[in-house]
Amino acid sequence: MTDDASGAERRGDVPEPRVDVPERPGDVPEVHDRWLLVSVAGVLSFVAMLDMNIVNVALADISEGLGVSAAAAQWVVLGYQLPVVALLLPVGHWLDDLGVRPALLAATAGFGLCSALAAASPWAFWLIAARIGQGACGAVLFVLMPVLAIRSVRPELRGRAMSVPATLGPLGAVIGPAVGGLVLDHLGWRWIFLVKIPLCLVALAVVWRAMPRSGRLRAPEGRSLVDTALVATGVTILLLSLTLVSDAPAWLALALVAVPPLWWWLRGPGGRPVTDVLRAAGLLRAHGAVLALAVGFAAMHYVVALHLRRDEDVSATTTGLTVLAFPLGMGLAGPLGGRLADRYGARPVAVTGAALTATGLLLLVLPGDGWSPPDVAWRLVLAGLGMGLTGGPTQALVMGAAPPGRTATVGSTVQLARSLGFTLGPALATAAWRVTGPDGGARTGLALAATAACLAVPLLALPARGPANRSGSATDAAPATPR
């Protein structure tokens, strides 16, 4: 390939949405179906998302064990979440120029090491520093997991492959508090950081043996460090404002401070390639759908748990079991969604799943006063089935349209959209609850969640505009029958 052609690919000017050969030495050839590597992508997605919520239940014990205030203990959670989201875009741009294998090995090893350091923490500062290191490694894992899955199989099997990390990742986020509670009650808070290490070791062994060797990791260039600082500053301020707005709405004004660094980044050499890729591939609507579904999911999860416990006086155990109805439906439908996408095309299956999720959330608005756990549970199962159907196909739709040489960038943008949705959902639900008052707050919050899910349906249904899509993407229509 000539330099001009390579440069065109990197700018996103090539009309073909993907190629069927490795982009550089060490990438997984798509002509071979390596389901063991797809499983690794799913396991690491589960582990990275599990860490988002598993620590929440242990904050009181951490505060007491290390002798710090509850506010300081909260930074054990934020120390992981903030670098994960803040580093996604810079990491995606950096990983486009690297092979998957060395980055995956380094990130998995770093994640496991930082988990061990967190468990051994003698002081709060040590623990927060270890969590920041976990978050930085987690950002790399979040970007690489869809890339690893989509490059491990032939194009006609991408829906099935993408459903693995797309299903296991959110499941890790949902069951995190339940797993954390069990570990906390029987082993203590330090073990919350240790339970993930065996999975990291297994993933390391599989990647070391199953993936071809590739080049070395390279340090980011000086300009990349400037871009990282701008994005990290802007996104961190934005997330802090969304996190704190539940305590006081005035914190929302802090989001305005995030505008200048993000604007400078978007207008500079670091941000322009990202926006060019999304425009060239016609993926803005799909990203909007991912954001909307994440908002609806997170808002629903927050409102249902709070309403059952506080307003309906349901026990903590019953509430936990009721809320687990959603991941149950999602886990059942996830593999089916991937198979249907490979048979009938990613877009129609993604639209059907989003519509089913919206229906389940709309039905949650109806019970009104006098909720019972069974009434809520079957509606959550319906919404979970829809989310399971749409997860893998939507991921395949987005990643399959990524221009050659830019899969990591697209992987980072879709993960950022999902992460922002998970943060924005509870903040919007809390604001809606406060505006309406205690009597109708739960219904208003659920109506907001259902509205967000409904918005995702037309965003996925309308064909994306852009060079990649005008040429015809194989993810939109039913692919050829697998060999």
C-alpha positions, -999 to 999 in steps of 0.1 A, spaced: 0 0 0 13 34 -9 18 62 16 -10 82 0 -34 53 3 -24 46 39 -29 83 48 -63 82 31 -73 52 53 -62 70 84 -83 101 76 -113 79 70 -116 88 33 -117 52 21 -153 42 13 -150 6 23 -160 2 60 -136 -26 67 -110 -50 53 -107 -88 58 -69 -89 64 -49 -79 95 -41 -41 96 -6 -47 110 16 -75 123 2 -91 155 -35 -83 148 -58 -113 147 -64 -125 111 -102 -124 105 -101 -155 83 -97 -176 114 -124 -180 140 -107 -178 173 -135 -180 198 -111 -184 227 -100 -149 221 -136 -137 218 -141 -153 253 -112 -134 266 -127 -102 253 -159 -111 271 -142 -120 304 -121 -88 304 -151 -67 296 -169 -83 325 -139 -76 348 -135 -40 338 -172 -32 342 -175 -52 374 -150 -28 389 -173 2 382 -197 -8 409 -183 -37 430 -166 -13 454 -197 8 462 -210 -15 488 -176 -15 506 -171 22 510 -183 23 547 -159 -6 556 -130 10 537 -137 43 555 -136 26 588 -107 3 580 -84 31 567 -97 57 591 -109 82 566 -141 102 560 -169 89 538 -162 117 513 -125 106 510 -137 69 506 -159 80 477 -127 87 458 -119 50 458 -148 48 433 -141 80 414 -104 71 412 -113 43 389 -143 57 370 -127 91 361 -95 78 343 -115 51 326 -138 76 309 -113 105 306 -86 84 288 -109 65 263 -105 89 234 -67 95 237 -61 58 243 -81 49 212 -61 73 190 -29 59 204 -39 22 200 -47 27 163 -9 27 156 -1 -4 177 -7 -41 176 -34 -55 198 -13 -82 216 14 -60 234 -12 -34 245 -36 -62 257 -9 -80 277 3 -47 293 -32 -35 302 -43 -69 316 -11 -73 337 -13 -37 349 -49 -41 359 -42 -72 379 -11 -56 395 -30 -25 405 -58 -47 420 -32 -64 442 -18 -31 453 -53 -18 461 -59 -49 483 -26 -43 501 -33 -6 508 -21 6 542 -34 42 536 -62 58 516 -38 77 494 -22 44 484 -56 29 476 -67 58 455 -34 58 436 -39 21 428 -74 27 417 -63 54 393 -38 29 379 -66 4 375 -87 30 357 -59 38 332 -55 1 324 -93 -3 323 -95 24 296 -72 4 274 -92 -28 280 -125 -10 272 -111 1 239 -94 -32 230 -123 -56 238 -145 -48 208 -114 -46 186 -103 -80 198 -137 -96 193 -143 -83 158 -109 -92 145 -111 -128 159 -138 -141 135 -148 -139 99 -171 -109 90 -202 -131 87 -198 -141 124 -192 -106 138 -226 -103 154 -221 -134 174 -187 -124 184 -196 -89 194 -225 -101 215 -200 -117 240 -183 -85 253 -215 -64 247 -234 -87 270 -208 -97 296 -197 -61 301 -230 -46 312 -237 -78 332 -206 -71 352 -218 -36 360 -252 -48 371 -241 -77 393 -212 -58 408 -230 -47 440 -243 -83 446 -209 -98 442 -193 -71 463 -219 -77 491 -212 -114 491 -174 -109 492 -177 -82 518 -198 -103 542 -176 -134 540 -141 -122 533 -137 -85 540 -132 -54 518 -97 -62 507 -109 -93 489 -131 -72 466 -100 -61 448 -85 -97 447 -114 -116 432 -107 -104 397 -70 -114 397 -75 -151 387 -95 -140 357 -67 -116 347 -42 -144 350 -62 -167 328 -67 -140 302 -29 -133 302 -21 -170 296 -46 -173 268 -35 -141 250 2 -151 254 -3 -184 238 -31 -178 213 -22 -144 197 7 -140 173 36 -119 185 37 -83 173 57 -51 177 65 -33 209 46 -7 228 56 29 219 52 59 242 27 85 230 41 115 212 44 149 228 13 162 210 -7 131 221 2 140 257 -12 175 253 -44 160 237 -47 136 266 -44 164 291 -71 184 273 -96 155 270 -89 142 305 -94 176 320 -127 183 301 -142 149 306 -132 147 343 -149 181 350 -180 170 331 -182 137 350 -177 154 384 -205 178 376 -228 150 367 -219 130 397 -223 159 422 -255 173 407 -275 147 426 -265 164 458 -270 200 446 -283 210 411 -259 240 412 -230 217 404 -244 214 369 -229 248 362 -195 232 366 -200 215 333 -195 248 315 -159 247 327 -154 215 307 -162 233 274 -129 251 267 -105 222 270 -128 199 250 -133 226 223 -95 231 220 -91 194 216 -118 191 190 -104 219 170 -68 206 172 -49 177 155 -60 153 181 -98 158 179 -102 163 141 -93 127 132 -119 114 157 -147 136 143 -136 129 107 -139 91 113 -174 94 128 -186 116 100 -169 95 73 -183 63 87 -218 78 93 -218 66 129 -231 96 148 -266 83 150 -255 49 162 -234 66 189 -265 86 199 -284 53 202 -258 38 225 -258 69 247 -296 69 249 -299 32 258 -272 36 285 -291 66 299 -323 46 300 -307 16 315 -289 35 342 -318 57 351 -342 27 354 -317 8 375 -314 37 399 -351 46 402 -364 10 406 -339 1 434 -345 34 452 -383 33 449 -387 -3 461 -365 3 491 -376 38 502 -412 41 490 -425 5 489 -405 -7 520 -393 -38 502 -364 -56 518 -329 -53 505 -327 -89 495 -360 -88 476 -350 -56 459 -317 -71 448 -334 -102 434 -360 -81 416 -334 -59 400 -315 -90 389 -344 -98 366 -330 -73 340 -295 -89 337 -313 -123 336 -332 -113 305 -301 -97 290 -279 -127 296 -306 -150 279 -310 -128 249 -274 -117 243 -262 -149 224 -295 -150 204 -290 -114 193 -256 -122 179 -269 -152 160 -299 -133 146 -276 -104 135 -253 -128 116 -284 -143 99 -306 -112 92 -282 -83 96 -272 -62 125 -295 -32 120 -329 -49 120 -320 -69 151 -306 -39 169 -338 -19 162 -360 -48 174 -340 -50 206 -342 -13 213 -379 -13 207 -383 -42 231 -363 -24 257 -384 7 252 -416 -13 256 -404 -28 289 -395 6 303 -428 21 292 -446 -7 309 -427 1 341 -443 36 341 -478 20 344 -478 3 378 -479 37 395 -488 33 432 -486 -1 448 -457 -17 430 -450 -53 438 -417 -70 430 -433 -95 406 -450 -67 387 -416 -50 383 -396 -81 377 -414 -93 345 -412 -59 330 -375 -58 338 -371 -92 321 -387 -78 290 -365 -47 290 -334 -70 296 -343 -92 267 -344 -62 245 -311 -49 257 -295 -83 252 -308 -84 216 -295 -50 208 -261 -50 225 -241 -72 202 -257 -61 169 -253 -24 177 -216 -30 186 -212 -50 153 -229 -22 134 -205 4 148 -173 -15 147 -180 -31 113 -183 4 98 -150 16 112 -125 28 85 -94 6 81 -68 16 106 -93 33 129 -111 5 148 -95 14 181 -107 51 177 -143 39 170 -141 15 199 -131 43 222 -159 66 210 -186 40 215 -173 31 249 -173 68 258 -209 72 247 -219 42 269 -199 54 299 -214 89 297 -248 74 295 -242 53 326 -232 85 345 -259 108 330 -288 84 336 -289 86 375 -282 123 374 -311 130 351 -334 107 371 -325 124 403 -332 158 388 -365 147 375 -374 131 408 -367 164 427 -386 185 402 -417 163 405 -415 157 442 -418 125 462 -452 116 451 -446 113 414 -408 112 414 -404 75 406 -428 76 377 -411 107 363 -377 91 365 -389 60 348 -407 81 321 -373 97 314 -357 63 311 -384 51 287 -381 83 266 -343 78 263 -349 42 252 -376 52 227 -352 78 212 -327 50 204 -352 32 181 -352 58 152 -315 65 157 -308 29 149 -335 25 123 -325 54 101 -297 44 77 -265 64 86 -252 89 61 -216 89 51 -192 75 26 -189 42 44 -227 37 43 -233 50 8 -211 22 -4 -231 -3 15 -222 -18 48 -224 -55 53 -236 -49 88 -268 -34 76 -280 -63 56 -280 -100 61 -245 -113 54 -235 -143 33 -241 -177 48 -211 -188 69 -188 -213 54 
